[in-house]
Amino acid sequence: MTYGEAVTPFLYHGPEGRGTACAEANRLGRLLCDPIGDGGLKTEDAREAVNIVASGTIGDATPTMVIGPLDSATPEAADALLKTLEDLSGYVTLCLWAECIGSVIPTIRSRTTAVWCPPSPTWIDPIAPFEAEAARAVAFVLGGNVGSAIRIVEEHGKVGKQVAREGLLLRAMVRVLAQEVENTNQTKKVLSLWGNIRKALPHPTPLSCAAAMIVGGP
């Protein structure tokens, strides 16, 4: 590969998505910075990626960058990242990652090379313990019982670190909704809830979680 040649970004997805993205970024060239977006991918992160590359690179190795998780990015961050993919093409090899590719917006999926990263024998899914409660919360919202869904989120916030547990529950809801959208006659409502939860994911609070449950449409 010649420096300056446009390279389709990679999208590593699955349980080992982040670890594989980091390993491949090191194998393919030289990392320009620490992984971007670990704290919750935001619009500013997409701009930061462009600024880092614009500041210049040193050495002959192909510059690489790790960005994710894309399945929990806010819609605004996902839109900003689309422009970033165009701006950085030919300058840096992007190693993007996500846990659930079904929750990555189609316009990003179409501009990347998807690579499945299965779990290692020792991998433990941190979201799995929350899926049953997430499914209950989703069912309550779709059934019009928003109050019960909010109470489920509130109960999770009272145990352990609030942000950590609420964040895991919301991520489990995103996973449930990604499956639900193909098996429901309430597509508009499912997509509305999916978008609301993605917005709340970077910094979940009791208020933002409650607001995310309020959706309309059939």
N, C-alpha and C positions, 0 to 999 in steps of 0.2 A: 504494500500500500504506500502511495506517495503522499507526503504531507501536502495538505491543501486539497486533496481529493475528497469529494463528498462521500461520507460514510453513513449508511442508514443506522440510526441509533438502535441499540439492543434493548429489549424489554424482558428482563429476567423476572419470571413470575412463579409463585408457588411458595411453599414453606421455607425454602432456602434461598429465596429471591435476593435478599439483601447480601447475604454472605457470598453468593455466587457473583453478584454484580461487583462487589469489592475485589474478589479474587481475580475476576476477568479483567477489570480495569488495570490492575497491577500487571497482569500477564500481557495485555495488549499494548501497554506503553507506560507512561509515567503520570501518576495522579497529580492533578494540579492543586487539590485541596482535600480536606476531609469531606465525607459524604454530606450532601446538601439535603435538608428536609427532614432529618431524623426526628426533630421535635414537632413535626406536622408541617407538610409542604404548603407554603404560602406564596402569594404573588411576589413578595420581596425576594424569595429564594430564586425564582426564575430570573429576576433582574440581576441578582448577585452572581449567578452563573455567567451571564453575559459580561459583567464587569470584570470578573476574574480573568476571563479569556482576553478581554480588551486590554488588560494591564500588561500583556505580553508573556511569552513563555521562553524558557531557556533550555537548550539541549536539543539533541537530535531525536530523542524518543518521542513517539506520538503522544500528545497530551490527551489525558482521559479524565472523565469526571463521572461521579456516581450521584444520581438524584432519585429520591423516592421517600416515602411510598406513594405511588401515583393513585392507588385505589382509595386513599384517604385524603387526597388533595382537595382543597376547596375548589368549586367550579371556576372561581376567578383565577386561582393558581394554575389550574389545568389549561385554561384559555391562554394565560401568559406563557405557559410552557410551550404551547404550539408555536408561538413566535420565536421562542428560544431555540427550538429545534431547527428552524430555518436560519437563524442568525449564526448558530454555531456549526452548521454543516460545513465540512471542509477544514475546520479549525481544531476540532476536538472530537474524540470518540466518546459518545455518551453511553453510559451503562445505567439505564433506568431500571427501577425495580418496583414490584408490587406483590402483594400476597394473593390477591384475587384479580385475575385479568378481566373477569366479567364486570368489575367495578371501575375499570379504567375507561374513560370516554372513547368512543369509537374513532374519533379523529386522531387521537394519539396512537391507538392500536394500529391504525392503517399506515402510520408513518414510521413504524418501528419493526424490527425483527424480533418476534416473540421466542423466548427460550424457556421451556418448562424446567423448573428446579424442584425435583421431588424431595421429600423429607429424608434425612439421614436416619439410620437406625436409632440414634439417640435423641432425635428431635421431638419436642413436646409442643403441641399446638396450644398457644396461650388463650386462644379464643374459644376453643371447643367447650370448656366448662360453662360458657355464657350463652351458648346457642339456644338451649331450651328456653331460658328466660327471654332471650331476644325474640324468639319465635312467638312467645306469648305476647310480648309488647307490640310486635308488628300486627298480630291478629287483633289486639284490642284497638289499635289505631284504625286499621282498615274496617273494623266493625263499628266505628264511631264512639268507642269508649276510651277517649283520650285520657281521662282521669286515671284509669287503672294502669295505662301504659306509663304515665308519669310517676305513679307510685312505685312501679317496678324499678325505674331509674333511681328514684330517691332512696329506696332501700339499699341498692348497690352502693350509693354514695355514702351510706352510714357505716360501711364496713371497710376497714383498711384505708388506704390512701384513696381519697375521693376521686381525683382526676384519673388515677390509674384504673380503678374498677369501672367508673362510668365510661372511660374511653374504650375499655375492652368490650363492654356491653354494646356500645354504639357500633364498634367495628363488627361485632357479631350480628347486629341488626343489618348492617350493610351487606354482609354475606348472605343473610336470609333473604333480603330484598332482591339481591342479584338473581336468586333462584326463583323468587316469587313472580318477578316481572314476566316470566315466560309461562306462568300457570295461573293467570288471574284475569278477570274481566274488569279489574279496577286499575288498569295500567297507568292512567293519569295520576291517581292517588299514590300508587306505589312509587312512581318516578318523582313525585313531589316530596314524599317522605325521604326517599333516597338522597335527593339533592339537599334537603334540610339537614339531614344527619351528617352528610359530608362537610357542610359548612361548620357544624358544631364540633367536628372531630379534633381540629388542631388544639383547641382550648376548651374542653367540655366543662361546663359549670351547671349547677342545678337549673339556672334560668335559661341558658342556651339549650339545654337538653329538653326542658319543658316546651320551649318555643318550637323546637324541631318537630315535635309531635303534632303540631297544629297544621293540618293539611286539608285541602279541599278537593273537589272533583270526584267523578264517579270512578 
